[in-house]
């Protein structure tokens, strides 16, 4: 298991994190959002609910979220030099 990247996420409910992820996914073009998607995904994975959340979505939407997570990780790595 990984430690949450942002301790401020720890007290939030799974539903609140999923909502925040949806907002970030809905506006991926925002430069200010670099790293937010991957941090939220990491926290949901750490809690063990990410796959179950994606399983309730349309398969194309779930694949798009996974792709956006991967792209966001690349952007975060390019910006910070950390994976």
N, CA, C and O atoms as a CHARMM CRD file, in Angstrom:
* protein
*
  332
    1    1 UNK  N      0.83900  -1.18800   0.00000 PROA 1      0.00000
    2    1 UNK  CA     0.00000   0.00000   0.00000 PROA 1      0.00000
    3    1 UNK  C      0.88000   1.24600   0.00000 PROA 1      0.00000
    4    1 UNK  O      1.98600   1.25800   0.54000 PROA 1      0.00000
    5    2 UNK  N      0.35700   2.26900  -0.61300 PROA 2      0.00000
    6    2 UNK  CA     1.09100   3.52100  -0.63700 PROA 2      0.00000
    7    2 UNK  C      0.49400   4.49300   0.37100 PROA 2      0.00000
    8    2 UNK  O     -0.67300   4.38300   0.74600 PROA 2      0.00000
    9    3 UNK  N      1.29500   5.42400   0.79400 PROA 3      0.00000
   10    3 UNK  CA     0.83500   6.47300   1.70400 PROA 3      0.00000
   11    3 UNK  C      0.14700   7.52700   0.86100 PROA 3      0.00000
   12    3 UNK  O      0.63400   7.84300  -0.22500 PROA 3      0.00000
   13    4 UNK  N     -0.97700   8.08800   1.31900 PROA 4      0.00000
   14    4 UNK  CA    -1.65200   9.11000   0.52600 PROA 4      0.00000
   15    4 UNK  C     -0.71600  10.28100   0.25100 PROA 4      0.00000
   16    4 UNK  O      0.02000  10.73100   1.12800 PROA 4      0.00000
   17    5 UNK  N     -0.76300  10.76100  -0.98800 PROA 5      0.00000
   18    5 UNK  CA     0.10600  11.86400  -1.38500 PROA 5      0.00000
   19    5 UNK  C     -0.28400  13.16100  -0.68900 PROA 5      0.00000
   20    5 UNK  O      0.55600  14.04000  -0.49700 PROA 5      0.00000
   21    6 UNK  N     -1.53800  13.28100  -0.31600 PROA 6      0.00000
   22    6 UNK  CA    -2.00800  14.50000   0.33000 PROA 6      0.00000
   23    6 UNK  C     -2.82600  14.10100   1.55000 PROA 6      0.00000
   24    6 UNK  O     -3.91200  13.53800   1.41200 PROA 6      0.00000
   25    7 UNK  N     -2.32000  14.38400   2.72500 PROA 7      0.00000
   26    7 UNK  CA    -2.98500  13.98700   3.97000 PROA 7      0.00000
   27    7 UNK  C     -4.34600  14.65200   4.13100 PROA 7      0.00000
   28    7 UNK  O     -5.16600  14.19200   4.92500 PROA 7      0.00000
   29    8 UNK  N     -4.59700  15.72400   3.39100 PROA 8      0.00000
   30    8 UNK  CA    -5.91100  16.38400   3.48900 PROA 8      0.00000
   31    8 UNK  C     -7.02000  15.50700   2.93600 PROA 8      0.00000
   32    8 UNK  O     -8.19000  15.73800   3.24000 PROA 8      0.00000
   33    9 UNK  N     -6.68100  14.50400   2.12800 PROA 9      0.00000
   34    9 UNK  CA    -7.70200  13.62400   1.55100 PROA 9      0.00000
   35    9 UNK  C     -8.17600  12.55500   2.52300 PROA 9      0.00000
   36    9 UNK  O     -9.27500  12.02000   2.37200 PROA 9      0.00000
   37   10 UNK  N     -7.36400  12.24200   3.50900 PROA 10     0.00000
   38   10 UNK  CA    -7.66500  11.14300   4.42900 PROA 10     0.00000
   39   10 UNK  C     -9.03400  11.25200   5.10100 PROA 10     0.00000
   40   10 UNK  O     -9.73400  10.24300   5.18000 PROA 10     0.00000
   41   11 UNK  N     -9.45300  12.42300   5.58800 PROA 11     0.00000
   42   11 UNK  CA   -10.74300  12.46600   6.28300 PROA 11     0.00000
   43   11 UNK  C    -11.96300  12.49800   5.35300 PROA 11     0.00000
   44   11 UNK  O    -13.09500  12.37100   5.82100 PROA 11     0.00000
   45   12 UNK  N    -11.74900  12.66100   4.06600 PROA 12     0.00000
   46   12 UNK  CA   -12.87700  12.75500   3.14000 PROA 12     0.00000
   47   12 UNK  C    -13.47800  11.38300   2.87200 PROA 12     0.00000
   48   12 UNK  O    -12.78300  10.36800   2.89900 PROA 12     0.00000
   49   13 UNK  N    -14.77100  11.37200   2.61500 PROA 13     0.00000
   50   13 UNK  CA   -15.44700  10.11000   2.30000 PROA 13     0.00000
   51   13 UNK  C    -15.10100   9.66700   0.88500 PROA 13     0.00000
   52   13 UNK  O    -14.63100  10.45900   0.06800 PROA 13     0.00000
   53   14 UNK  N    -15.34000   8.39400   0.61100 PROA 14     0.00000
   54   14 UNK  CA   -15.10300   7.86400  -0.73200 PROA 14     0.00000
   55   14 UNK  C    -15.95500   8.60600  -1.76100 PROA 14     0.00000
   56   14 UNK  O    -15.49500   8.90100  -2.86400 PROA 14     0.00000
   57   15 UNK  N    -17.20400   8.90500  -1.38900 PROA 15     0.00000
   58   15 UNK  CA   -18.10600   9.60500  -2.30500 PROA 15     0.00000
   59   15 UNK  C    -17.58500  11.00500  -2.63100 PROA 15     0.00000
   60   15 UNK  O    -17.67100  11.44600  -3.77700 PROA 15     0.00000
   61   16 UNK  N    -17.04900  11.69900  -1.63600 PROA 16     0.00000
   62   16 UNK  CA   -16.50400  13.03600  -1.87000 PROA 16     0.00000
   63   16 UNK  C    -15.29200  12.97200  -2.79400 PROA 16     0.00000
   64   16 UNK  O    -15.12900  13.82500  -3.66700 PROA 16     0.00000
   65   17 UNK  N    -14.45300  11.97500  -2.60900 PROA 17     0.00000
   66   17 UNK  CA   -13.29500  11.80700  -3.48500 PROA 17     0.00000
   67   17 UNK  C    -13.72800  11.47000  -4.91300 PROA 17     0.00000
   68   17 UNK  O    -13.15900  11.98200  -5.87700 PROA 17     0.00000
   69   18 UNK  N    -14.73300  10.61000  -5.03900 PROA 18     0.00000
   70   18 UNK  CA   -15.23500  10.25700  -6.37100 PROA 18     0.00000
   71   18 UNK  C    -15.82900  11.48700  -7.06900 PROA 18     0.00000
   72   18 UNK  O    -15.64500  11.66700  -8.27300 PROA 18     0.00000
   73   19 UNK  N    -16.53100  12.32000  -6.32200 PROA 19     0.00000
   74   19 UNK  CA   -17.08200  13.55000  -6.89000 PROA 19     0.00000
   75   19 UNK  C    -15.95600  14.47900  -7.33900 PROA 19     0.00000
   76   19 UNK  O    -16.01300  15.04100  -8.43200 PROA 19     0.00000
   77   20 UNK  N    -14.95000  14.63800  -6.50900 PROA 20     0.00000
   78   20 UNK  CA   -13.81100  15.48800  -6.87400 PROA 20     0.00000
   79   20 UNK  C    -13.10600  14.94800  -8.11100 PROA 20     0.00000
   80   20 UNK  O    -12.68400  15.72100  -8.97000 PROA 20     0.00000
   81   21 UNK  N    -12.97600  13.63300  -8.20800 PROA 21     0.00000
   82   21 UNK  CA   -12.37900  13.02700  -9.39600 PROA 21     0.00000
   83   21 UNK  C    -13.22200  13.33400 -10.63000 PROA 21     0.00000
   84   21 UNK  O    -12.68600  13.65800 -11.68900 PROA 21     0.00000
   85   22 UNK  N    -14.53600  13.23000 -10.49000 PROA 22     0.00000
   86   22 UNK  CA   -15.42400  13.53700 -11.61300 PROA 22     0.00000
   87   22 UNK  C    -15.28200  14.97400 -12.07900 PROA 22     0.00000
   88   22 UNK  O    -15.29500  15.23700 -13.28200 PROA 22     0.00000
   89   23 UNK  N    -15.14800  15.89800 -11.15600 PROA 23     0.00000
   90   23 UNK  CA   -14.96700  17.31100 -11.51300 PROA 23     0.00000
   91   23 UNK  C    -13.65000  17.49500 -12.25800 PROA 23     0.00000
   92   23 UNK  O    -13.60600  18.17900 -13.28100 PROA 23     0.00000
   93   24 UNK  N    -12.57900  16.89200 -11.75400 PROA 24     0.00000
   94   24 UNK  CA   -11.27500  17.01600 -12.41800 PROA 24     0.00000
   95   24 UNK  C    -11.27300  16.34900 -13.79000 PROA 24     0.00000
   96   24 UNK  O    -10.67700  16.86800 -14.73400 PROA 24     0.00000
   97   25 UNK  N    -11.93400  15.21100 -13.90100 PROA 25     0.00000
   98   25 UNK  CA   -12.00900  14.51400 -15.18600 PROA 25     0.00000
   99   25 UNK  C    -12.83500  15.32800 -16.17800 PROA 25     0.00000
  100   25 UNK  O    -12.55500  15.31900 -17.37600 PROA 25     0.00000
  101   26 UNK  N    -13.84300  16.02400 -15.68200 PROA 26     0.00000
  102   26 UNK  CA   -14.69200  16.83300 -16.54700 PROA 26     0.00000
  103   26 UNK  C    -14.01000  18.07200 -17.08900 PROA 26     0.00000
  104   26 UNK  O    -14.48200  18.66900 -18.05600 PROA 26     0.00000
  105   27 UNK  N    -12.89700  18.46700 -16.47300 PROA 27     0.00000
  106   27 UNK  CA   -12.15200  19.65000 -16.91100 PROA 27     0.00000
  107   27 UNK  C    -10.66100  19.33800 -17.03600 PROA 27     0.00000
  108   27 UNK  O     -9.84100  19.98700 -16.38500 PROA 27     0.00000
  109   28 UNK  N    -10.29900  18.35500 -17.86300 PROA 28     0.00000
  110   28 UNK  CA    -8.89200  17.94200 -17.92600 PROA 28     0.00000
  111   28 UNK  C     -7.97100  18.96600 -18.57900 PROA 28     0.00000
  112   28 UNK  O     -6.75200  18.88100 -18.43000 PROA 28     0.00000
  113   29 UNK  N     -8.52500  19.91400 -19.28900 PROA 29     0.00000
  114   29 UNK  CA    -7.69600  20.88200 -19.99900 PROA 29     0.00000
  115   29 UNK  C     -7.08400  21.92800 -19.08200 PROA 29     0.00000
  116   29 UNK  O     -6.18800  22.66100 -19.50000 PROA 29     0.00000
  117   30 UNK  N     -7.53800  22.01200 -17.87100 PROA 30     0.00000
  118   30 UNK  CA    -7.04100  23.02100 -16.95100 PROA 30     0.00000
  119   30 UNK  C     -5.60800  22.70700 -16.52000 PROA 30     0.00000
  120   30 UNK  O     -5.35000  21.64700 -15.95000 PROA 30     0.00000
  121   31 UNK  N     -4.68900  23.61200 -16.78500 PROA 31     0.00000
  122   31 UNK  CA    -3.29000  23.43700 -16.40600 PROA 31     0.00000
  123   31 UNK  C     -3.15300  23.36500 -14.88800 PROA 31     0.00000
  124   31 UNK  O     -2.26500  22.68800 -14.37000 PROA 31     0.00000
  125   32 UNK  N     -4.02300  24.05400 -14.19200 PROA 32     0.00000
  126   32 UNK  CA    -3.95700  24.05400 -12.72500 PROA 32     0.00000
  127   32 UNK  C     -4.28700  22.68500 -12.14700 PROA 32     0.00000
  128   32 UNK  O     -3.97500  22.42500 -10.98500 PROA 32     0.00000
  129   33 UNK  N     -4.90600  21.80400 -12.92200 PROA 33     0.00000
  130   33 UNK  CA    -5.30300  20.48700 -12.42300 PROA 33     0.00000
  131   33 UNK  C     -4.22600  19.43100 -12.57000 PROA 33     0.00000
  132   33 UNK  O     -4.46400  18.27700 -12.21400 PROA 33     0.00000
  133   34 UNK  N     -3.05300  19.77200 -13.07900 PROA 34     0.00000
  134   34 UNK  CA    -2.01300  18.76700 -13.26500 PROA 34     0.00000
  135   34 UNK  C     -1.68700  18.11800 -11.92500 PROA 34     0.00000
  136   34 UNK  O     -1.34700  18.79800 -10.95700 PROA 34     0.00000
  137   35 UNK  N     -1.79500  16.81100 -11.88600 PROA 35     0.00000
  138   35 UNK  CA    -1.52000  16.04800 -10.67300 PROA 35     0.00000
  139   35 UNK  C     -2.73500  15.74500  -9.83000 PROA 35     0.00000
  140   35 UNK  O     -2.69900  14.82700  -9.01000 PROA 35     0.00000
  141   36 UNK  N     -3.80200  16.48600 -10.00500 PROA 36     0.00000
  142   36 UNK  CA    -4.98200  16.25600  -9.16300 PROA 36     0.00000
  143   36 UNK  C     -5.64800  14.92400  -9.44000 PROA 36     0.00000
  144   36 UNK  O     -6.03400  14.21600  -8.51000 PROA 36     0.00000
  145   37 UNK  N     -5.78700  14.57600 -10.71200 PROA 37     0.00000
  146   37 UNK  CA    -6.45300  13.32100 -11.06100 PROA 37     0.00000
  147   37 UNK  C     -5.67200  12.14800 -10.47600 PROA 37     0.00000
  148   37 UNK  O     -6.25500  11.26800  -9.84300 PROA 37     0.00000
  149   38 UNK  N     -4.37100  12.13500 -10.68400 PROA 38     0.00000
  150   38 UNK  CA    -3.57600  10.99500 -10.20100 PROA 38     0.00000
  151   38 UNK  C     -3.54300  10.92100  -8.67400 PROA 38     0.00000
  152   38 UNK  O     -3.50300   9.82300  -8.11800 PROA 38     0.00000
  153   39 UNK  N     -3.55800  12.05100  -7.99200 PROA 39     0.00000
  154   39 UNK  CA    -3.59100  12.03900  -6.52500 PROA 39     0.00000
  155   39 UNK  C     -4.92300  11.46400  -6.03200 PROA 39     0.00000
  156   39 UNK  O     -4.94600  10.66600  -5.09500 PROA 39     0.00000
  157   40 UNK  N     -6.01500  11.86300  -6.65200 PROA 40     0.00000
  158   40 UNK  CA    -7.32500  11.33000  -6.25900 PROA 40     0.00000
  159   40 UNK  C     -7.41700   9.83400  -6.55600 PROA 40     0.00000
  160   40 UNK  O     -7.92000   9.06300  -5.74000 PROA 40     0.00000
  161   41 UNK  N     -6.92600   9.43100  -7.73000 PROA 41     0.00000
  162   41 UNK  CA    -6.93800   8.00800  -8.08000 PROA 41     0.00000
  163   41 UNK  C     -6.08600   7.22400  -7.08900 PROA 41     0.00000
  164   41 UNK  O     -6.49500   6.15800  -6.62900 PROA 41     0.00000
  165   42 UNK  N     -4.91100   7.74000  -6.75600 PROA 42     0.00000
  166   42 UNK  CA    -4.05100   7.04700  -5.79000 PROA 42     0.00000
  167   42 UNK  C     -4.76200   6.84000  -4.45000 PROA 42     0.00000
  168   42 UNK  O     -4.66300   5.77000  -3.84900 PROA 42     0.00000
  169   43 UNK  N     -5.47100   7.85700  -3.99000 PROA 43     0.00000
  170   43 UNK  CA    -6.17500   7.73600  -2.70400 PROA 43     0.00000
  171   43 UNK  C     -7.31200   6.71800  -2.80100 PROA 43     0.00000
  172   43 UNK  O     -7.51500   5.92900  -1.87800 PROA 43     0.00000
  173   44 UNK  N     -8.04800   6.72900  -3.90000 PROA 44     0.00000
  174   44 UNK  CA    -9.13500   5.75800  -4.07200 PROA 44     0.00000
  175   44 UNK  C     -8.58600   4.33500  -4.19500 PROA 44     0.00000
  176   44 UNK  O     -9.18800   3.39000  -3.68500 PROA 44     0.00000
  177   45 UNK  N     -7.45000   4.18500  -4.86800 PROA 45     0.00000
  178   45 UNK  CA    -6.80500   2.86800  -4.96700 PROA 45     0.00000
  179   45 UNK  C     -6.33400   2.43100  -3.58600 PROA 45     0.00000
  180   45 UNK  O     -6.52000   1.27500  -3.20500 PROA 45     0.00000
  181   46 UNK  N     -5.72700   3.34100  -2.83500 PROA 46     0.00000
  182   46 UNK  CA    -5.24500   3.01500  -1.49100 PROA 46     0.00000
  183   46 UNK  C     -6.38600   2.51500  -0.60400 PROA 46     0.00000
  184   46 UNK  O     -6.20100   1.62300   0.22400 PROA 46     0.00000
  185   47 UNK  N     -7.55400   3.09900  -0.79000 PROA 47     0.00000
  186   47 UNK  CA    -8.72700   2.68400   0.00400 PROA 47     0.00000
  187   47 UNK  C     -9.37700   1.41100  -0.52400 PROA 47     0.00000
  188   47 UNK  O    -10.22700   0.82000   0.14200 PROA 47     0.00000
  189   48 UNK  N     -8.97300   0.98800  -1.73000 PROA 48     0.00000
  190   48 UNK  CA    -9.51700  -0.24000  -2.31000 PROA 48     0.00000
  191   48 UNK  C    -10.87300  -0.08500  -2.96200 PROA 48     0.00000
  192   48 UNK  O    -11.59300  -1.07100  -3.11500 PROA 48     0.00000
  193   49 UNK  N    -11.24500   1.14000  -3.35600 PROA 49     0.00000
  194   49 UNK  CA   -12.56600   1.34700  -3.94600 PROA 49     0.00000
  195   49 UNK  C    -12.51700   1.80400  -5.40500 PROA 49     0.00000
  196   49 UNK  O    -13.55900   1.89900  -6.05300 PROA 49     0.00000
  197   50 UNK  N    -11.34100   2.08500  -5.92200 PROA 50     0.00000
  198   50 UNK  CA   -11.24300   2.63400  -7.27400 PROA 50     0.00000
  199   50 UNK  C    -11.80900   1.68000  -8.32600 PROA 50     0.00000
  200   50 UNK  O    -12.59700   2.09400  -9.17600 PROA 50     0.00000
  201   51 UNK  N    -11.41800   0.42100  -8.27600 PROA 51     0.00000
  202   51 UNK  CA   -11.89700  -0.53500  -9.26900 PROA 51     0.00000
  203   51 UNK  C    -13.40800  -0.74100  -9.17900 PROA 51     0.00000
  204   51 UNK  O    -14.07200  -0.89800 -10.20400 PROA 51     0.00000
  205   52 UNK  N    -13.94900  -0.74200  -7.97600 PROA 52     0.00000
  206   52 UNK  CA   -15.40100  -0.92400  -7.84800 PROA 52     0.00000
  207   52 UNK  C    -16.14700   0.30100  -8.37100 PROA 52     0.00000
  208   52 UNK  O    -17.23100   0.17000  -8.94100 PROA 52     0.00000
  209   53 UNK  N    -15.57500   1.48900  -8.18200 PROA 53     0.00000
  210   53 UNK  CA   -16.19800   2.69700  -8.73700 PROA 53     0.00000
  211   53 UNK  C    -16.20600   2.62700 -10.25600 PROA 53     0.00000
  212   53 UNK  O    -17.22700   2.88900 -10.89300 PROA 53     0.00000
  213   54 UNK  N    -15.05700   2.26900 -10.83700 PROA 54     0.00000
  214   54 UNK  CA   -14.98300   2.19100 -12.29700 PROA 54     0.00000
  215   54 UNK  C    -15.88400   1.09700 -12.86600 PROA 54     0.00000
  216   54 UNK  O    -16.39200   1.22700 -13.97900 PROA 54     0.00000
  217   55 UNK  N    -16.08200   0.02600 -12.11000 PROA 55     0.00000
  218   55 UNK  CA   -16.91600  -1.07100 -12.61100 PROA 55     0.00000
  219   55 UNK  C    -18.38500  -0.67200 -12.73900 PROA 55     0.00000
  220   55 UNK  O    -19.14000  -1.31200 -13.47100 PROA 55     0.00000
  221   56 UNK  N    -18.79000   0.37300 -12.03600 PROA 56     0.00000
  222   56 UNK  CA   -20.18000   0.82500 -12.13300 PROA 56     0.00000
  223   56 UNK  C    -20.39500   1.76300 -13.31600 PROA 56     0.00000
  224   56 UNK  O    -21.53400   2.06700 -13.67300 PROA 56     0.00000
  225   57 UNK  N    -19.30400   2.21900 -13.92200 PROA 57     0.00000
  226   57 UNK  CA   -19.38900   3.16400 -15.03600 PROA 57     0.00000
  227   57 UNK  C    -19.42200   2.43600 -16.36600 PROA 57     0.00000
  228   57 UNK  O    -19.09500   1.25200 -16.45400 PROA 57     0.00000
  229   58 UNK  N    -19.82100   3.16300 -17.39500 PROA 58     0.00000
  230   58 UNK  CA   -19.75200   2.66300 -18.75900 PROA 58     0.00000
  231   58 UNK  C    -18.29100   2.29300 -19.05500 PROA 58     0.00000
  232   58 UNK  O    -17.39000   3.04000 -18.67400 PROA 58     0.00000
  233   59 UNK  N    -18.03500   1.16800 -19.71900 PROA 59     0.00000
  234   59 UNK  CA   -16.65000   0.74700 -19.97000 PROA 59     0.00000
  235   59 UNK  C    -15.81200   1.79600 -20.70800 PROA 59     0.00000
  236   59 UNK  O    -14.62200   1.94300 -20.42900 PROA 59     0.00000
  237   60 UNK  N    -16.41600   2.51700 -21.63500 PROA 60     0.00000
  238   60 UNK  CA   -15.66800   3.55600 -22.35000 PROA 60     0.00000
  239   60 UNK  C    -15.28000   4.69500 -21.41700 PROA 60     0.00000
  240   60 UNK  O    -14.17000   5.22100 -21.50300 PROA 60     0.00000
  241   61 UNK  N    -16.18500   5.07500 -20.53100 PROA 61     0.00000
  242   61 UNK  CA   -15.88600   6.13400 -19.57100 PROA 61     0.00000
  243   61 UNK  C    -14.80000   5.68100 -18.60300 PROA 61     0.00000
  244   61 UNK  O    -13.89300   6.45100 -18.28900 PROA 61     0.00000
  245   62 UNK  N    -14.88100   4.45300 -18.13200 PROA 62     0.00000
  246   62 UNK  CA   -13.85900   3.92500 -17.22400 PROA 62     0.00000
  247   62 UNK  C    -12.49900   3.90200 -17.91200 PROA 62     0.00000
  248   62 UNK  O    -11.49100   4.24900 -17.29700 PROA 62     0.00000
  249   63 UNK  N    -12.45900   3.49800 -19.17900 PROA 63     0.00000
  250   63 UNK  CA   -11.19500   3.48200 -19.92000 PROA 63     0.00000
  251   63 UNK  C    -10.66600   4.90100 -20.10400 PROA 63     0.00000
  252   63 UNK  O     -9.45700   5.12500 -20.04800 PROA 63     0.00000
  253   64 UNK  N    -11.55800   5.85100 -20.32100 PROA 64     0.00000
  254   64 UNK  CA   -11.14200   7.24500 -20.47500 PROA 64     0.00000
  255   64 UNK  C    -10.54600   7.78500 -19.17500 PROA 64     0.00000
  256   64 UNK  O     -9.57300   8.53900 -19.20700 PROA 64     0.00000
  257   65 UNK  N    -11.11600   7.40800 -18.04600 PROA 65     0.00000
  258   65 UNK  CA   -10.58500   7.85000 -16.74600 PROA 65     0.00000
  259   65 UNK  C     -9.20400   7.25200 -16.51800 PROA 65     0.00000
  260   65 UNK  O     -8.30000   7.93800 -16.04200 PROA 65     0.00000
  261   66 UNK  N     -9.03800   5.98300 -16.85400 PROA 66     0.00000
  262   66 UNK  CA    -7.71300   5.35700 -16.71700 PROA 66     0.00000
  263   66 UNK  C     -6.68500   6.04100 -17.62300 PROA 66     0.00000
  264   66 UNK  O     -5.54700   6.27100 -17.21300 PROA 66     0.00000
  265   67 UNK  N     -7.08600   6.36400 -18.84800 PROA 67     0.00000
  266   67 UNK  CA    -6.18800   7.04800 -19.77900 PROA 67     0.00000
  267   67 UNK  C     -5.83200   8.43800 -19.26600 PROA 67     0.00000
  268   67 UNK  O     -4.67400   8.84800 -19.33800 PROA 67     0.00000
  269   68 UNK  N     -6.81300   9.15900 -18.75200 PROA 68     0.00000
  270   68 UNK  CA    -6.55300  10.48800 -18.20500 PROA 68     0.00000
  271   68 UNK  C     -5.63300  10.40000 -16.98900 PROA 68     0.00000
  272   68 UNK  O     -4.77000  11.26000 -16.80600 PROA 68     0.00000
  273   69 UNK  N     -5.80500   9.37900 -16.16200 PROA 69     0.00000
  274   69 UNK  CA    -4.91800   9.17900 -15.01900 PROA 69     0.00000
  275   69 UNK  C     -3.48500   8.98100 -15.50200 PROA 69     0.00000
  276   69 UNK  O     -2.55200   9.56900 -14.95500 PROA 69     0.00000
  277   70 UNK  N     -3.31800   8.16300 -16.51200 PROA 70     0.00000
  278   70 UNK  CA    -1.97600   7.91800 -17.04700 PROA 70     0.00000
  279   70 UNK  C     -1.35900   9.19800 -17.62500 PROA 70     0.00000
  280   70 UNK  O     -0.18500   9.48400 -17.39000 PROA 70     0.00000
  281   71 UNK  N     -2.14600   9.95800 -18.37400 PROA 71     0.00000
  282   71 UNK  CA    -1.66100  11.21300 -18.95000 PROA 71     0.00000
  283   71 UNK  C     -1.31400  12.21500 -17.84700 PROA 71     0.00000
  284   71 UNK  O     -0.31600  12.93000 -17.94000 PROA 71     0.00000
  285   72 UNK  N     -2.14000  12.25900 -16.81500 PROA 72     0.00000
  286   72 UNK  CA    -1.91100  13.17800 -15.70400 PROA 72     0.00000
  287   72 UNK  C     -0.61700  12.82100 -14.97300 PROA 72     0.00000
  288   72 UNK  O      0.13900  13.70600 -14.57500 PROA 72     0.00000
  289   73 UNK  N     -0.36500  11.52200 -14.79900 PROA 73     0.00000
  290   73 UNK  CA     0.88400  11.09900 -14.16500 PROA 73     0.00000
  291   73 UNK  C      2.08500  11.55300 -14.99800 PROA 73     0.00000
  292   73 UNK  O      3.09400  12.00100 -14.45300 PROA 73     0.00000
  293   74 UNK  N      1.96800  11.43500 -16.31700 PROA 74     0.00000
  294   74 UNK  CA     3.04500  11.88800 -17.19900 PROA 74     0.00000
  295   74 UNK  C      3.27100  13.38800 -17.09000 PROA 74     0.00000
  296   74 UNK  O      4.41300  13.84700 -17.04600 PROA 74     0.00000
  297   75 UNK  N      2.18800  14.15100 -17.04500 PROA 75     0.00000
  298   75 UNK  CA     2.31200  15.60200 -16.90900 PROA 75     0.00000
  299   75 UNK  C      2.91800  15.97300 -15.56300 PROA 75     0.00000
  300   75 UNK  O      3.74900  16.87800 -15.47600 PROA 75     0.00000
  301   76 UNK  N      2.50000  15.27300 -14.51900 PROA 76     0.00000
  302   76 UNK  CA     3.04100  15.54000 -13.17800 PROA 76     0.00000
  303   76 UNK  C      4.53200  15.21100 -13.13800 PROA 76     0.00000
  304   76 UNK  O      5.32600  15.94800 -12.55200 PROA 76     0.00000
  305   77 UNK  N      4.89800  14.10300 -13.76400 PROA 77     0.00000
  306   77 UNK  CA     6.30300  13.70100 -13.80100 PROA 77     0.00000
  307   77 UNK  C      7.12900  14.72200 -14.57000 PROA 77     0.00000
  308   77 UNK  O      8.22600  15.08300 -14.14600 PROA 77     0.00000
  309   78 UNK  N      6.60300  15.18800 -15.69900 PROA 78     0.00000
  310   78 UNK  CA     7.30900  16.17800 -16.50400 PROA 78     0.00000
  311   78 UNK  C      7.48100  17.49400 -15.74200 PROA 78     0.00000
  312   78 UNK  O      8.50700  18.16200 -15.86700 PROA 78     0.00000
  313   79 UNK  N      6.49300  17.85100 -14.97200 PROA 79     0.00000
  314   79 UNK  CA     6.53500  19.11900 -14.24100 PROA 79     0.00000
  315   79 UNK  C      7.41200  19.05000 -12.98900 PROA 79     0.00000
  316   79 UNK  O      8.13800  19.99600 -12.68400 PROA 79     0.00000
  317   80 UNK  N      7.34300  17.92900 -12.26500 PROA 80     0.00000
  318   80 UNK  CA     8.03700  17.85300 -10.97600 PROA 80     0.00000
  319   80 UNK  C      9.30200  17.00000 -11.01200 PROA 80     0.00000
  320   80 UNK  O     10.16500  17.13400 -10.14400 PROA 80     0.00000
  321   81 UNK  N      9.41500  16.12500 -12.00900 PROA 81     0.00000
  322   81 UNK  CA    10.54500  15.21600 -12.05100 PROA 81     0.00000
  323   81 UNK  C     10.37800  14.02100 -11.15000 PROA 81     0.00000
  324   81 UNK  O     11.29100  13.20400 -11.03000 PROA 81     0.00000
  325   82 UNK  N      9.20800  13.89800 -10.50000 PROA 82     0.00000
  326   82 UNK  CA     8.90900  12.75700  -9.60900 PROA 82     0.00000
  327   82 UNK  C      7.78300  11.94100 -10.19300 PROA 82     0.00000
  328   82 UNK  O      6.84500  12.47000 -10.78800 PROA 82     0.00000
  329   83 UNK  N      7.89900  10.62300 -10.00800 PROA 83     0.00000
  330   83 UNK  CA     6.83400   9.74000 -10.49400 PROA 83     0.00000
  331   83 UNK  C      5.72400   9.64200  -9.51300 PROA 83     0.00000
  332   83 UNK  O      4.74200   8.94100  -9.75900 PROA 83     0.00000
